[in-house]
Amino acid sequence: MPGRDRGGGWGGRAAGAGGAPGQSRNPNPGSVCFAAHAAEAARRAGGGHLRWEPRCQQPLTSRAPVTALLPPRLEGPWISTGRLFRAYQFYYKDPLCQEPAHSLVIKGKVRLRRASWVTRGATEADYRLHKVGIVFHSRHALLDITRRLNRTQASHDCAQQLPPAQAWGSGALYELLSARAERDCTAALGFTMHELSLVRVQRRLQPQPRARPRLVEELYLGDIHTNWAERWHYRPTGYQRPLQSALHHAHPCPACSLIARSDEHHPPVLPAPVALPLHLGGQWVSPGCEVRPAVLFLTRLFTFHGHSRSWEGYYHHFSDPACQQPTFTVYAAGRYTRGTPSAKVLGGTELVFQVTEARVTPMDQVTTAMLNASEPSSCGGPGAWSLGSERDVTATNGCLPLGIRLPHVEYELFKVEQDPLGQSLLFIGQRPTDGSSPDTPEKRPTSYQAPLVLCNGAARDFSKPPQHGPLLQKPLASGGCCPPVAPLPFLLLILGLAFLQRL
């Protein structure tokens, strides 16, 4: 299906972000916004106002190399020289993040350890939380948190630390965690900071029209498990979408400056994004290399034929976080149903996708040897696999060594929005962290992956990985494929955390 990563989106092993074991839904109520107070960064940028620069949308470009810093340098806009941090998370009652419910202020310390042996290009880290405080922005939010704490006897005492609803006062800060007092009430709320266990800092040059390229620095933090019950134990192997440096960043981003100036007493009220009707016709492509749990690196391209409600997609898999060393490509095709508005996710559309056809192309010697060693009836029938040659695996009901099983059905969630530059973006339901797939209505996702970018009038062949035909290697003329895209208002909304201020 269109959100499928390596393997199991079709009955085998899927990877990506979204879903849950037996439940491919995000159990969190409302919406959450992660942010940081940019005191030091604002001072450097001048006047407490940040200037956001255009975000590079050349995903696999040979002319704008990406550099990863190992070990990452976290000083400055993200973390102080003492490795102390302060971070904010803002929770909302609505999916547009316009009705604040409560805010968390988090203080702690991070210690970098070593280059990750699991996720290439990442650095492992340890962290320690010193304090976590909560501010309620409505009486209803206080009652909701109190109910969640009262569900277990272990957290009942924590609920007693909160005021009764009639005594609620705006702006009061209550401690959920204190290392000094040995009090921790965060577990019952599903709160952890395990994303700090995996860190990557990346630099790249962003092309500018009629100007020199600008330096962009991005901070990648570990992914968060899509099953709330697993978050306390899970250690990330993939990333969330990156945060941008407050000094070397992108624009336009109407929400970014609002979030950067906020704190626990002044949560940002974000501008509503422009929602578009769900017209799936055309080609949609990954704007960059995607890094998923289970150490998967890939890019995606989908073509939707709206008149017949059929689709086809290419999943290019790689062995490196820059998506420059291809391992194999999967082509898939099938049909999808007419969409219906989601009753659970405002603005989302529910669809059912069928995968009925698949082809596989090995792109390195290791994958080729593995496929040649597989059982003849398990992947493409008898005959030798050869490097760079595509074979149909439909007749064998998929390719078990790669986790592909056919036919397959998935229950999906889609949404189309428009960014500040007018570019159409397609959001597809998150993939489960555990590798399962949303193959029943109960497991339909309620949150989204990073978006795909609409390509119009593209003449380039997107079916090949970068070294055979670089994906979006250079900008096209107006109306061509994938013009520069502004960073989404959701950049810091559902997938981020920044470290900007020394305690």
Buried (B, 14 or more C-beta within 10 A) or exposed (E): BBBBBBBBBBBBBBBBBBBBBEBBBBEBEBBBBBBBBBBBBBEEBEEEEBEBBBBBBBBBBEEBEBEBBBBBEBEBBBBBEEBBBBBBBBBBBEBBBBBBBBBBBBBBBBEBEEEBEEBBBBBBBEBEBBBBBBBBBBBBBBBBBBEBBBEEEEBEEBBEEBEEEEEBEEEBEBBBBBBEEEBBBBBBBBBBBBBBBBBBBBBBBBBEEEEEEBEBBBBBBBBBBBBBEBBEEBEBBBBBBBBBBBBBBBBBBBBBBBBBBBBBEBBBBBBEBEEBEBEBEBBBBBBBBBBBBBBBBBBBBBBBBEEEBBBBBBBBBBBEBBBBBBBBBBBBBBBBEEBEEBEEBEBBBBBBBBBBBBBBBBBBEEBBEBBEEBEEEBBBEEEEBEEBEBBEBBEBBBBBBBBBBBBBBBBBBBBBBBBBBEBBBBBBBBBBBBBBBBBEEEBBBBBBBBBBBBBBEBEBEBBBBBEBEBBBBEBBEEEBBBBBBBBBBBBBBBBBBBBBBBE
